[in-house]
Amino acid sequence: MTTTDPHIVTTLDRLLEVYPTAPTGPALAKESATITSSQARIIAASPFVVIATVGDGGLDQSPRGDRPGFVAVRDERTLVVPDRRGNNRLDTLRNVVADPRIGLLFLVPGHGEELRVRGTAVVSTDPEELARHEVKGTLPASVLVVTVERAYFQCARAIRRSRLWDGVPAGRAALPTPGEMTLEAGGFASAADAAEYDAALAARQEATLY
């Protein structure tokens, strides 16, 4: 993009001047190349995911929702997302056919951390896979089979700033904490380090919301 506006950031060097503090510690260490067992628990509890794709028509973000756990974790590298009845625009599916890159953002009501997953996907009509996602006698027309490349949780600041779950019962007791997820991803040396991180997290987030 060509612009004469001096306030428009057009280079990586300029972007790093605006954000001079590099990410360190858990912000980097929480990322994993596969779905960990604690991340799988988040997916199993999630009734809602936003899917981002890119194709010939550009970028798209599409919501998917169903009973908690409707996205199946087949193994540490594979997720399966059923395509339920919709408006038949097929924006997401068209994009995946043109370009397999995909991103997913899982939300759990009452839970602060979102789970981010990126990878590639294919559209499948495998009868056995469709049968696994039958609901009330109805099969999805297809499923997205996602090959995971990276997964990590997003901290709760956005949820806390937006007050998205205000009035929604907290679901944290049954779900892994940020420290536990980072420990499992290899970001902490011990459970004590993870516990210390969790103990200080709420105060740290409150102090850095803005």
Salt bridges, closest charged atoms under 4 A:
GLU17 OE1 - ARG14 NH1 3.09
GLU31 OE2 - ARG118 NH2 3.90
GLU31 OE2 - ARG150 NE 3.50
ASP66 OD2 - ARG84 NE 2.83
ASP83 OD1 - ARG64 NH2 3.22
ASP91 OD2 - ARG89 NE 2.73
ASP99 OD2 - ARG101 NH2 2.80
GLU113 OE1 - HIS111 NE2 3.76
GLU113 OE1 - ARG172 NH2 2.93
GLU129 OE2 - ARG74 NH2 2.74
GLU129 OE1 - ARG132 NH1 3.00
GLU129 OE2 - HIS133 NE2 3.52
ASP166 OD2 - ARG163 NH1 3.68
GLU206 OE1 - ARG160 NH2 2.73
